[in-house]
Amino acid sequence: MDAVANELDHRYDLADASIAAYRRDGFVHLPGVLGADTLAPYRREITRFVGESTQKAEPLEQRTTYGKAFLQVSNIWESSALVKEFVLGRRLGRIAAELMGTTGVRIYHDQALYKEGGGGFTPWHTDQVYWPIVGNHTITAWIPLVPVPIEMGPLQVSVGSHRCAFGRDLTIGDESERVLARTLKDLPIHERAFALGDVSFHSGWTFHRAGPNRSDTTREVMTIIFMDEDAVVAAPKNGAQQSDLQRWMPGRKPGDHAASALNPLVYSSRS
Ligand SMILES: O=C(O)CCC(=O)C(=O)O
């Protein structure tokens, strides 16, 4: 376990070209970020949580489009010491900070996104529409726990869409898929298979989706959302942001430093 813990905290050699790509395109897909041995114990633990919390899920055909996209379980780090070690690892946090150009990052929350075999597509959306955070220094690490070939529905990104202001008020669903497929049609779409250990990072304002899972195996993915260590709470713009504020930054209000007990510092070059 020591070698594993070491990798989670050890610096990844992030190329300047990857930082430039993230800032230009709104995302970057990095190879070989975590080894298979590192991922294995966390995969088992995360899968156990997803299994426990989703036994009550309705059959796929009875769910909404969004419900068919994936089973999701949030903030597993609060309940599992093992997952806490994974989510608070400095390696991913440092990559996130270096990509955004911040001195450090805190956790906003984590989320397992398991697209079942036969599961549907994930509609176009941005993540930051849900987050009451000032500015644009938010980032999602998309971490496959199994290899994800195209047929299993890897992340698709609209390249450069973090600069588009249109559609930022659309929450995920049939409407966002319909409107954004049209709006984003002139931008290239990036879709690439993920080898085990690859991790991609996308900005909170980058539009993304995923295809359906055409295999009979679950696409197991963990995500960690990081924000600037100095991020400030924004006034909620919609009901989703209001509930996010209460759930992910309890006790904080607009204008406060986004540093509740649920937003630990993961990496800082200041300390
Ligand atoms: O995994 C997916 O299907 C979508 C991922 C996503 O929306 C995200 O990581 O923000």
The ligand as a Gaussian input file, in Angstrom:
#p B3LYP/6-31G(d) Opt

LIG

0 1
 O      -19.190000      10.368000     -17.307000
 C      -20.065000      10.883000     -17.978000
 O      -20.845000      10.243000     -18.682000
 C      -20.229000      12.380000     -17.923000
 C      -19.169000      12.978000     -17.070000
 C      -19.479000      14.344000     -16.604000
 O      -20.481000      14.927000     -16.876000
 C      -18.461000      14.988000     -15.770000
 O      -17.482000      14.343000     -15.378000
 O      -18.616000      16.172000     -15.474000

